Amino acid sequence: KILKILLTWLKELNLLTANSNCIQTFSYDQAIFYLVKKKSCSKFYNMWVVGSKKNQELYINELKSNKPKYILKGGITDFQPLEERYPYIENFIQKEYFLYVETGLWKILKINNN
């Protein structure tokens, strides 16, 4: 059942990002880039290295300049949730994106068209 959910989600993600050459994530899961055969839209593809408030601001500035249409969020983790670990990024995402699709443990957020 988990495999079926994952395959359905990957199909949806591939359809949404078909015209993009990269994908933006807010997730600990780095395998997603391999699974969808796309590079990261950010130099912060590995969320473990963000850390400081300064780096969170750099991440946010990348989001502001790149304006990715979708952000992939979630996944399976036994670690501190990114929403708690990186509150500045989370606040920005909450203001600028809305929940577009949720499948299992994954959420695909879409940019607000304001």
Residue pairs with C-beta under 8 A, 6 or more apart in sequence:
2 104
5 103
5 104
6 104
8 103
9 103
9 104
9 106
10 35
10 36
12 101
12 103
12 108
13 23
13 36
13 72
13 108
14 36
16 70
16 101
16 108
17 23
17 36
17 38
17 70
20 38
20 41
20 68
20 69
20 70
21 38
21 39
22 38
22 39
22 40
22 41
22 68
23 32
23 33
23 36
23 38
23 39
23 40
23 41
23 68
23 70
23 72
24 40
24 41
24 42
24 63
24 66
24 68
24 70
24 71
24 72
25 32
25 33
25 40
25 45
25 47
25 71
25 72
25 73
26 47
26 71
26 72
26 73
26 82
26 89
26 93
27 47
27 72
27 73
27 74
27 75
27 82
28 47
28 48
28 75
28 77
28 79
28 82
29 75
29 76
29 77
30 45
30 46
32 72
32 75
33 39
33 40
33 45
39 45
41 62
41 66
41 68
42 59
42 62
42 63
42 66
43 62
44 50
44 55
44 58
44 59
44 62
47 82
47 86
49 55
50 56
50 59
50 86
50 89
53 88
56 86
56 88
56 89
57 88
59 86
59 89
60 88
60 89
60 92
63 71
63 92
63 93
63 96
67 111
68 111
69 110
69 111
70 100
70 108
70 109
70 110
70 111
71 93
71 97
71 108
71 109
72 106
72 107
72 108
72 109
73 82
73 93
73 106
73 107
73 108
73 109
74 105
74 106
74 107
75 105
75 106
76 105
82 89
82 90
83 90
93 109
96 111
96 112
97 109
97 110
97 111
97 112
98 109
98 110
98 112
99 107
99 108
99 109
100 108
100 109
100 110
101 107
101 108
102 108
